[in-house]
Structure formats: structure tokens, C-alpha cells
Amino acid sequence: MVRALAVEIAPIRVNALHPGIVGDSPYWAGKPLGPVVGRTPTGRTASTADVVDAVDFLLRNRSVNGVDLGIDGGWLLR
């Protein structure tokens, strides 16, 4: 859908962020995340700073368009 929308409303850019478990968010704070971390190739969950950095990247880089950006440390690779 992101790619189709990027083409339809060009030159307006369309991108999507797909954060996985953000370990330091209020929802996940204090919950047992060991099994998730064990399945994640980076060995950790995403942090709020990781999500903010991704948003900043997409806002600054005007050449990025039609991208679905996963922020999950590779968790969905497994």
C-alpha cells in the first residue's frame, strides 16, 4: 500500500515505520522480554531512541520514498 500511495500522490513522499517491541516503552517496561530477545538477531529489543532515529532519517532524507521500514532488530527475520 505504501508503494502504491507513493506513486499515486507523488511528489508527496510516503513511507511507513513498523516498530516491533519497543522494550523501553511504558507498555513493555517491566514485562519479561527474555524469549523475544532470544529470538532477535541483534540480541535486544528496539528502543524509543531507535524509533526516533528512524523517523529523523525519513524526514531528513528526501530521496527515500515508498519504503516500509521495520524497526525490530531483525525479529521478523526468524
Phi, psi and omega per residue, in radians:
M1 nan -0.666 -3.127
V2 -1.069 -0.792 -3.115
R3 -1.146 -0.739 3.130
A4 -1.113 -0.742 3.131
L5 -1.168 -0.656 3.112
A6 -1.071 -0.647 3.112
V7 -1.281 -0.743 -3.077
E8 -1.108 -0.744 -3.026
I9 -1.871 0.317 3.081
A10 -0.952 2.473 0.261
P11 -1.589 0.185 3.053
I12 -1.253 2.292 -3.119
R13 -1.445 2.531 3.112
V14 -2.312 2.164 3.074
N15 -2.421 2.806 3.131
A16 -2.335 2.450 3.047
L17 -1.825 2.404 3.114
H18 -2.223 1.404 3.132
P19 -1.268 2.458 3.025
G20 -1.448 -2.449 3.096
I21 -1.306 2.112 3.101
V22 -1.701 1.707 -2.951
G23 -1.024 -0.512 -3.113
D24 -1.709 0.206 3.081
S25 -1.335 2.734 -3.125
P26 -1.007 -0.593 -3.121
Y27 -1.138 -0.752 -3.048
W28 -1.594 -0.227 -3.123
A29 -1.028 2.247 3.087
G30 1.495 -0.075 3.112
K31 -1.573 2.607 3.141
P32 -1.252 1.989 -3.098
L33 -1.938 0.148 -3.118
G34 -0.918 -0.839 3.128
P35 -1.084 -0.620 3.114
V36 -1.207 -0.812 -3.141
V37 -1.072 -0.654 3.118
G38 -1.117 -0.481 3.125
R39 -1.596 -0.136 -3.061
T40 -1.610 2.182 -3.123
P41 -0.982 -0.551 3.137
T42 -1.399 -0.197 3.124
G43 1.350 0.302 3.117
R44 -2.769 2.821 3.045
T45 -1.489 2.903 3.055
A46 -1.205 2.684 3.084
S47 -1.970 2.896 3.080
T48 -1.027 -0.666 3.118
A49 -1.091 -0.622 3.093
D50 -1.100 -0.742 3.138
V51 -1.170 -0.757 3.120
V52 -1.082 -0.718 3.122
D53 -1.096 -0.691 3.117
A54 -1.146 -0.728 3.095
V55 -1.088 -0.793 3.126
D56 -1.035 -0.766 3.119
F57 -1.034 -0.837 -3.110
L58 -1.155 -0.568 3.112
L59 -1.292 -0.646 -3.104
R60 -1.356 -0.691 -3.026
N61 -1.535 1.764 -3.063
R62 -1.321 -0.110 3.118
S63 -1.564 -0.156 -3.140
V64 -1.535 2.157 -3.116
N65 -2.644 2.419 3.095
G66 1.292 0.575 -3.056
V67 -1.899 2.347 2.953
D68 -1.740 1.879 -3.035
L69 -1.808 1.962 3.090
G70 -1.482 2.337 3.125
I71 -2.166 1.379 -3.031
D72 -2.468 0.206 3.128
G73 1.181 0.289 -3.123
G74 1.539 0.173 -3.072
W75 -0.982 -0.680 -3.112
L76 -1.332 -0.110 3.100
L77 -1.243 -0.393 -3.084
R78 -1.686 nan nan
